[in-house]
């Protein structure tokens, strides 16, 4: 039997059930009613609740303490870690993966393996798909700016023309029109729908025994707009300049996922379907702003930070690559000297030897009058160097959700996230763990 796992990153199924109780999300409501829903357990400390940690666990069967992958993109340096795709491939089961988070392509015979937009890992796909995916990755990483150059736009259109399925043409037009009218969240939905269509066409043609599709629009939108959910009953509300009070982006993206799940069911009627979230988001208790450097290389260079190159990661994070350990230490000291005029830190640095994982941690508003300082000397307006990303609406909770259309009905209500690879292997008729 073939198996498809839909990785619906961080979706809150308490919200899903609340919407379903109001008559929304008929496909997800039917799956929950027919097959039940289990909870998954992962890490307990809040700083260890990040999707790039939990998805490594879901792909390897190892806890954070065992796999040690703490940062997005770190998986590429871990040749000692075996993921579900390699395990199945070694047992003769063809595999495919679309944008799995913090995963690396170590398969030898797959027709499709595209990493997430933030992990610099090898890709396997037809040339037009690779170009399309490069454009999607660039759009995801540039989401704070909302810009797309002409070449990227052309590559996106070419990929969409080749892979968008007619059943979704109207949906694409609607999402694009909403984005043009200022509904920024529909851009992420457009990209998730396009990735789904690429995935669907690719899996139909290659017929792998196991394939996975990672979708991130809901996680992105929840972080930005969870206070606007009609099923949210907490004390916070987003300001009018940020989003219209009547808008409900959470229902919109959940509705898209409901549509996607229904289409996957119709496209692969004999396939066992698994849905997993890895973890989920709850409404965040505090008002917090997220900011992102506009040009990481230019800012660091102007600030006198010694480095070889800088690469953006998700949201406010970026990685600084140094020539050696000594240069990294100097870079860490230089970044620490970049503060507010009052000496409050703007960045948090994790020194990993010859690289630095850096986070822009200033969590308050940055207006036109706010300046920054280096060694206490004011440098100019900070707003000129940063882009507004979001007002944080959602925070991480280590409980995830899991639905399996092949479940027997006797499964426990909750199980460790580490058991997901074993469940996949068993569904595929393979062994876990497996050593060649």
C-alpha positions as CSV (number, residue, x, y, z in Angstrom):
1,X,0.0,0.0,0.0
2,X,1.3,3.5,-0.8
3,X,1.3,6.1,2.0
4,X,1.1,9.9,1.8
5,X,1.9,12.0,4.8
6,X,0.7,15.6,4.8
7,X,2.7,17.7,7.2
8,X,0.4,20.5,8.2
9,X,2.9,22.4,10.2
10,X,1.7,23.7,13.6
11,X,-2.0,23.6,12.8
12,X,-4.1,24.0,16.0
13,X,-6.7,21.2,15.8
14,X,-8.6,22.6,18.7
15,X,-9.4,25.5,16.4
16,X,-10.1,23.1,13.6
17,X,-12.7,21.3,15.7
18,X,-14.2,24.7,16.8
19,X,-14.6,25.7,13.2
20,X,-16.0,22.3,12.4
21,X,-18.6,22.7,15.1
22,X,-19.8,25.8,13.3
23,X,-20.2,23.9,10.0
24,X,-16.8,24.7,8.5
25,X,-14.0,22.4,7.2
26,X,-16.1,19.4,6.2
27,X,-13.2,17.2,5.0
28,X,-11.2,17.6,8.2
29,X,-14.3,17.2,10.3
30,X,-15.1,13.9,8.4
31,X,-11.6,12.6,8.9
32,X,-11.7,13.3,12.6
33,X,-15.1,11.7,13.0
34,X,-14.2,8.6,10.9
35,X,-10.6,8.0,12.0
36,X,-10.2,9.8,15.2
37,X,-7.3,12.2,16.1
38,X,-4.3,11.4,18.3
39,X,-2.0,13.8,20.0
40,X,1.8,13.6,19.8
41,X,4.3,14.6,22.6
42,X,7.7,16.2,22.1
43,X,10.0,18.4,24.1
44,X,8.8,20.3,27.2
45,X,11.0,23.4,27.4
46,X,9.6,26.3,25.4
47,X,13.0,27.2,23.8
48,X,13.1,23.6,22.4
49,X,9.7,23.9,20.8
50,X,10.5,24.8,17.2
51,X,9.2,23.1,14.1
52,X,12.8,22.6,12.8
53,X,13.4,20.5,15.9
54,X,10.1,18.6,16.0
55,X,10.1,17.7,12.3
56,X,13.6,16.2,12.6
57,X,12.2,14.0,15.4
58,X,9.2,13.1,13.2
59,X,11.6,12.1,10.4
60,X,14.2,10.2,12.4
61,X,12.4,8.8,15.5
62,X,14.9,10.6,17.7
63,X,14.3,13.1,20.4
64,X,16.2,16.4,20.4
65,X,18.6,15.0,23.1
66,X,19.4,12.2,20.7
67,X,19.6,14.0,17.3
68,X,20.9,17.3,18.6
69,X,19.6,19.4,15.7
70,X,18.7,22.6,17.3
71,X,18.8,25.1,14.4
72,X,17.1,25.3,11.0
73,X,19.5,24.1,8.3
74,X,21.8,22.2,10.7
75,X,20.6,18.8,9.4
76,X,22.9,19.2,6.3
77,X,26.0,18.7,8.5
78,X,24.6,15.6,10.2
79,X,25.6,12.5,8.1
80,X,25.1,10.3,11.2
81,X,21.4,10.9,11.2
82,X,19.1,8.6,9.2
83,X,15.7,9.8,8.0
84,X,12.6,7.9,7.1
85,X,13.1,8.3,3.3
86,X,16.5,6.6,3.3
87,X,15.2,3.8,5.6
88,X,12.4,3.0,3.2
89,X,14.5,3.4,0.1
90,X,17.0,0.8,1.5
91,X,14.2,-1.6,1.7
92,X,13.2,-1.2,-1.9
93,X,10.4,1.4,-1.4
94,X,10.4,4.4,-3.7
95,X,10.0,7.7,-1.9
96,X,9.3,11.4,-2.7
97,X,9.4,14.5,-0.5
98,X,8.2,18.0,-1.1
99,X,9.7,20.7,1.2
100,X,10.1,18.6,4.4
101,X,11.4,21.0,7.2
102,X,15.0,20.7,8.2
103,X,15.5,17.6,6.1
104,X,18.3,16.7,3.6
105,X,18.2,14.7,0.4
106,X,20.2,11.6,0.9
107,X,18.2,9.4,-1.4
108,X,19.8,7.6,-4.4
109,X,16.8,7.0,-6.7
110,X,14.0,9.4,-5.9
111,X,12.3,11.4,-8.7
112,X,11.3,14.2,-6.3
113,X,13.1,15.6,-3.2
114,X,13.0,19.3,-2.6
115,X,14.1,20.6,0.8
116,X,12.4,23.4,2.7
117,X,13.1,27.0,1.5
118,X,15.6,27.6,4.4
119,X,17.8,24.6,4.3
120,X,20.6,24.6,1.7
121,X,20.4,20.9,0.7
122,X,20.6,19.1,-2.7
123,X,17.4,18.9,-4.8
124,X,16.1,16.2,-7.1
125,X,13.4,17.2,-9.6
126,X,12.9,18.2,-13.3
127,X,14.6,21.4,-14.2
128,X,11.4,23.4,-14.4
129,X,10.4,22.3,-10.9
130,X,13.8,23.2,-9.6
131,X,13.5,26.7,-11.1
132,X,10.0,27.0,-9.7
133,X,11.0,25.9,-6.3
134,X,14.0,28.3,-6.2
135,X,11.5,31.1,-6.9
136,X,9.1,29.9,-4.2
137,X,12.1,29.7,-1.7
138,X,13.1,33.2,-2.6
139,X,9.5,34.5,-2.2
140,X,9.3,32.8,1.2
141,X,12.6,34.3,2.4
142,X,11.6,37.7,1.1
143,X,8.1,37.7,2.6
144,X,8.8,40.7,4.9
145,X,9.6,42.8,1.9
146,X,6.7,41.6,-0.3
147,X,8.8,42.1,-3.5
148,X,9.5,39.8,-6.5
149,X,11.9,40.6,-9.3
150,X,11.0,40.1,-13.0
151,X,12.9,36.8,-13.4
152,X,11.4,35.3,-10.3
153,X,7.9,36.3,-11.5
154,X,8.5,34.7,-14.9
155,X,9.8,31.5,-13.3
156,X,6.8,31.4,-11.0
157,X,4.4,31.8,-13.9
158,X,6.2,29.2,-16.0
159,X,6.1,26.7,-13.2
160,X,2.5,27.5,-12.5
161,X,1.6,27.1,-16.1
162,X,3.2,23.7,-16.2
163,X,2.0,22.3,-12.9
164,X,-1.1,24.2,-11.7
165,X,-4.1,21.9,-12.0
166,X,-7.2,23.2,-13.8
167,X,-9.4,22.3,-10.8
168,X,-7.5,25.1,-8.9
169,X,-7.4,27.8,-11.5
170,X,-10.2,29.7,-10.0
171,X,-8.6,29.4,-6.5
172,X,-5.3,30.8,-7.8
173,X,-7.1,33.8,-9.4
174,X,-9.0,34.4,-6.2
175,X,-5.9,34.2,-4.0
176,X,-3.9,36.5,-6.3
177,X,-6.7,39.0,-6.4
178,X,-6.9,39.0,-2.6
179,X,-3.2,39.6,-2.3
180,X,-3.4,42.5,-4.8
181,X,-6.1,44.0,-2.5
182,X,-3.8,43.9,0.5
183,X,-4.6,40.5,2.0
184,X,-0.9,39.6,2.4
185,X,-1.6,36.1,4.0
186,X,-3.0,34.8,0.7
187,X,0.5,34.8,-0.8
188,X,1.5,32.0,1.5
189,X,-1.7,30.2,0.6
190,X,-1.0,30.6,-3.1
191,X,2.5,29.0,-2.7
192,X,1.2,26.1,-0.6
193,X,-1.5,25.4,-3.2
194,X,1.1,25.5,-6.0
195,X,3.5,23.2,-4.1
196,X,0.5,20.8,-3.6
197,X,-0.2,20.8,-7.4
198,X,3.5,20.1,-8.2
199,X,3.5,17.3,-5.6
200,X,0.2,15.8,-6.9
201,X,1.4,15.7,-10.5
202,X,4.8,14.4,-9.6
203,X,3.5,11.6,-7.3
204,X,1.0,10.6,-9.9
205,X,3.7,10.1,-12.5
206,X,6.4,8.5,-10.3
207,X,4.1,6.4,-8.0
208,X,6.3,6.2,-4.9
209,X,5.4,3.9,-2.1
210,X,5.8,6.8,0.4
211,X,5.7,10.5,-0.2
212,X,5.5,13.5,2.1
213,X,4.2,17.1,1.5
214,X,5.1,19.8,4.0
215,X,2.8,22.9,4.1
216,X,3.7,26.0,6.1
217,X,1.2,28.7,5.2
218,X,-1.0,27.9,8.3
219,X,2.0,28.2,10.7
220,X,3.0,31.5,9.1
221,X,-0.5,32.9,9.2
222,X,-1.2,31.7,12.7
223,X,2.0,33.5,13.9
224,X,0.7,36.7,12.3
225,X,-3.1,36.6,12.7
226,X,-4.3,34.1,15.3
227,X,-6.0,36.9,17.3
228,X,-8.3,37.4,14.3
229,X,-9.7,33.9,14.3
230,X,-13.4,33.9,14.9
231,X,-13.0,31.0,17.3
232,X,-10.4,32.9,19.4
233,X,-11.9,34.1,22.7
234,X,-8.8,35.7,24.3
235,X,-8.2,39.3,25.3
236,X,-6.0,40.5,22.4
237,X,-6.9,42.1,19.1
238,X,-4.7,43.2,16.3
239,X,-4.6,46.9,15.5
240,X,-6.7,48.1,12.5
241,X,-3.6,49.3,10.6
242,X,-2.4,45.7,10.7
243,X,-5.5,43.8,9.6
244,X,-9.2,44.4,9.2
245,X,-11.1,43.4,12.4
246,X,-13.5,41.3,10.3
247,X,-10.9,39.3,8.5
248,X,-10.3,35.7,9.5
249,X,-7.1,34.4,7.8
250,X,-7.1,31.3,10.1
251,X,-10.3,30.1,8.7
252,X,-9.1,30.9,5.2
253,X,-5.9,28.8,5.4
254,X,-7.7,26.0,7.2
255,X,-10.3,26.1,4.5
256,X,-7.5,25.8,1.9
257,X,-6.1,22.8,3.7
258,X,-9.5,21.2,3.9
259,X,-9.7,21.6,0.1
260,X,-6.2,20.2,-0.4
261,X,-6.9,17.1,1.8
262,X,-10.1,16.4,-0.2
263,X,-8.2,16.7,-3.5
264,X,-5.4,14.4,-2.3
265,X,-8.1,11.9,-1.3
266,X,-9.7,12.1,-4.8
267,X,-6.3,12.0,-6.6
268,X,-5.1,8.9,-4.6
269,X,-8.2,7.0,-3.6
270,X,-6.3,3.8,-2.7
271,X,-3.6,5.5,-0.7
272,X,-3.3,5.5,3.1
273,X,-3.3,9.1,4.2
274,X,-1.5,10.4,7.4
275,X,-1.8,14.0,8.7
276,X,0.7,15.3,11.2
277,X,1.4,18.7,12.7
278,X,4.6,18.1,14.6
279,X,3.5,20.6,17.2
280,X,0.8,23.3,17.3
281,X,0.4,27.0,18.1
282,X,-1.7,28.6,20.9
283,X,-2.6,32.3,21.0
284,X,0.4,34.2,22.3
285,X,-0.1,35.9,25.7
286,X,2.0,39.0,25.0
287,X,2.2,41.7,22.3
288,X,5.4,41.1,20.5
289,X,6.8,42.6,17.2
290,X,9.0,40.7,14.8
291,X,11.6,42.5,12.6
292,X,14.0,41.3,9.9
293,X,17.1,42.9,8.4
294,X,16.5,44.1,4.9
295,X,20.0,43.4,3.7
296,X,22.0,41.2,6.1
297,X,25.3,41.5,4.3
298,X,25.1,45.3,3.9
299,X,24.1,45.9,7.5
300,X,26.8,43.7,9.0
301,X,29.5,45.1,6.7
302,X,28.6,48.7,7.6
303,X,28.6,47.8,11.3
304,X,32.2,46.5,11.0
305,X,31.3,42.9,11.6
306,X,34.0,40.5,10.1
307,X,32.5,37.6,8.2
308,X,32.6,35.7,5.0
309,X,28.9,35.5,4.1
310,X,25.5,35.8,5.7
311,X,22.4,33.7,4.9
312,X,18.8,34.5,6.0
313,X,16.8,31.9,7.7
314,X,13.1,32.0,8.8
315,X,11.7,35.3,9.9
316,X,14.2,37.2,12.1
317,X,17.0,34.6,12.0
318,X,20.1,34.5,9.9
319,X,23.5,32.6,9.9
320,X,26.9,34.3,9.7
321,X,29.7,32.2,8.2
322,X,33.2,33.1,9.3
323,X,36.6,32.2,7.9
324,X,37.6,30.4,11.1
325,X,36.8,30.2,14.8
326,X,38.8,33.3,15.6
327,X,36.9,35.4,13.0
328,X,33.6,34.0,14.4
329,X,34.6,35.1,17.9
330,X,35.3,38.6,16.6
331,X,32.0,38.7,14.7
332,X,30.1,37.7,17.8
333,X,31.8,40.5,19.8
334,X,31.0,43.0,17.0
335,X,27.3,42.0,16.8
336,X,27.0,42.3,20.6
337,X,28.2,45.9,20.3
338,X,25.1,46.7,18.1
339,X,22.5,48.0,20.6
340,X,19.8,50.6,21.2
341,X,21.2,53.9,22.3
342,X,20.3,52.8,25.9
343,X,22.5,49.7,25.5
344,X,19.7,47.2,25.1
345,X,20.7,44.3,22.8
346,X,19.2,44.0,19.3
347,X,20.6,40.6,18.5
348,X,21.1,37.3,20.2
349,X,24.0,35.2,19.0
350,X,24.6,31.4,19.2
351,X,28.3,30.8,18.4
352,X,28.8,27.3,16.9
353,X,32.5,27.6,16.2
354,X,33.0,29.0,12.7
355,X,29.4,30.0,12.3
356,X,27.0,32.2,14.2
357,X,23.2,31.7,14.4
358,X,21.8,35.2,14.9
359,X,18.3,36.4,15.9
360,X,17.0,39.9,15.8
361,X,15.4,39.9,19.2
362,X,14.1,43.5,19.6
363,X,10.4,42.8,20.3
364,X,8.9,46.3,20.4
365,X,7.9,48.8,17.8
366,X,10.6,50.5,15.7
367,X,9.3,53.9,14.6
368,X,11.1,56.4,12.3
369,X,12.8,58.1,15.2
370,X,14.4,55.1,16.8
371,X,18.1,54.9,16.3
372,X,20.7,52.2,17.0
373,X,24.2,52.4,18.3
374,X,27.6,50.7,18.0
375,X,29.7,50.9,21.1
376,X,27.3,53.5,22.4
377,X,27.6,55.8,19.4
378,X,24.4,56.5,17.6
379,X,24.4,55.4,13.9
380,X,21.1,56.5,12.5
381,X,17.6,55.3,12.1
382,X,17.2,51.6,12.7
383,X,14.0,51.6,10.7
384,X,16.0,52.1,7.5
385,X,17.6,48.7,7.9
386,X,14.7,46.5,9.0
387,X,11.5,45.3,7.6
388,X,8.4,44.7,9.7
389,X,7.5,41.0,9.7
390,X,4.6,40.6,12.1
391,X,2.9,41.1,15.4
392,X,3.3,37.7,17.0
393,X,-0.1,36.1,17.5
394,X,0.8,32.4,18.0
395,X,3.3,30.6,20.3
396,X,4.4,27.0,20.2
397,X,3.0,24.1,22.1
398,X,4.8,20.8,22.0
399,X,1.6,18.8,21.6
400,X,1.0,17.8,18.0
401,X,-1.9,16.1,16.2
402,X,-2.0,12.9,14.0
403,X,-4.7,11.4,11.9
404,X,-4.3,8.1,10.1
405,X,-6.9,6.8,7.6
406,X,-5.5,3.3,8.3
407,X,-5.9,3.4,12.0
408,X,-7.6,0.4,13.7
409,X,-9.5,2.5,16.3
410,X,-7.6,1.0,19.2
411,X,-4.7,3.5,19.2
412,X,-3.8,5.5,22.4
413,X,-5.0,9.0,22.7
414,X,-1.4,10.3,22.8
415,X,2.0,8.9,21.8
416,X,5.5,10.2,21.5
417,X,6.4,12.1,18.2
418,X,9.4,9.7,17.9
419,X,7.0,6.9,16.9
420,X,5.8,8.5,13.6
421,X,8.6,6.9,11.5
422,X,7.8,3.5,12.8
423,X,4.1,4.0,12.0
424,X,5.0,5.1,8.4
425,X,7.3,2.1,8.0
426,X,4.7,-0.3,9.3
427,X,2.1,1.1,6.9
428,X,4.6,0.7,4.0
429,X,5.3,-2.9,5.0
430,X,8.9,-2.0,6.0
431,X,11.0,-2.4,9.2
432,X,12.0,0.4,11.6
433,X,14.7,0.8,12.5
434,X,16.6,-0.7,9.6
435,X,20.3,-1.2,9.0
436,X,21.6,-2.1,5.6
